[in-house]
Amino acid sequence: MRLVIASCKVDYIGRLNAHLPLATRLLLIKADGSVSVHSDDRAYKPLNWMSPPCWLIEDPDVWTVQNKAGEKLVIDVKEILQDSNYELGAEPGLVKDGVESHLQQLLAEHVSTLGDGWTLVRREYPTPIGPVDLMCRDSEGGNVAVEIKRRGEIDGVEQLTRYLDLLNRDPVLAPVNGVFAAQQIKPQARTLAEDRGIRCVTLDYERLRGITPDEYRLF
């Protein structure tokens, strides 16, 4: 991973143009090819970014990141304050809560719970910022990303929103809709999800298991 702190201006040229005026920012260049631009006033979400597959061309004062669709992230570098490279090694992956991971497996096995004619494309579908729990196709063949939680809170909705934003940048997948599935969904999370066009589904764990409490089954 490469971390660059620089005084820069940034322009995104593509389906929706965007401009960041001159300021000191963190440029994050990851091994997967992604480039993201960060400020110091938010926890994790970048100001702008380019997801792989893409490539970076470094000229003396201008960095250009471009993807196959022709979209560009143009970084006008005025001054580099720090430029560091780090080898992070292999990522062991996120260890999920036992019930949450079991819910994912059960829902993958019974994806028709989400709708008649639904099919599973893949569990742990990769994105540049981590895998979305399930990628499915609905009865009309549309792609749907499903994020599964034991307790549905605002953080989970924000997580799915970030996944959807990245997935919808891929013209092969887009449009990708979202489903936020949990055993319990807090009212604030439901309101935020529905405002963003994300469907909420409350999961019945025992019904998904399909067994009585005195039975034992190893998954």
Salt bridges, closest charged atoms under 4 A:
ASP11 OD1 - HIS19 ND1 2.74
ASP41 OD1 - ARG42 NE 3.73
GLU58 OE2 - ARG2 NH1 2.54
GLU71 OE2 - ARG15 NE 3.22
ASP76 OD2 - LYS9 NZ 3.95
ASP76 OD2 - LYS78 NZ 3.36
ASP83 OD2 - ARG2 NH2 2.74
ASP97 OD2 - ARG150 NH2 3.48
GLU124 OE2 - LYS96 NZ 3.92
ASP133 OD1 - LYS96 NZ 2.11
GLU147 OE2 - LYS149 NZ 3.48
GLU153 OE2 - LYS186 NZ 3.54
GLU158 OE1 - ARG196 NH1 2.92
ASP165 OD2 - ARG169 NH2 3.60
GLU206 OE1 - ARG209 NH1 3.44
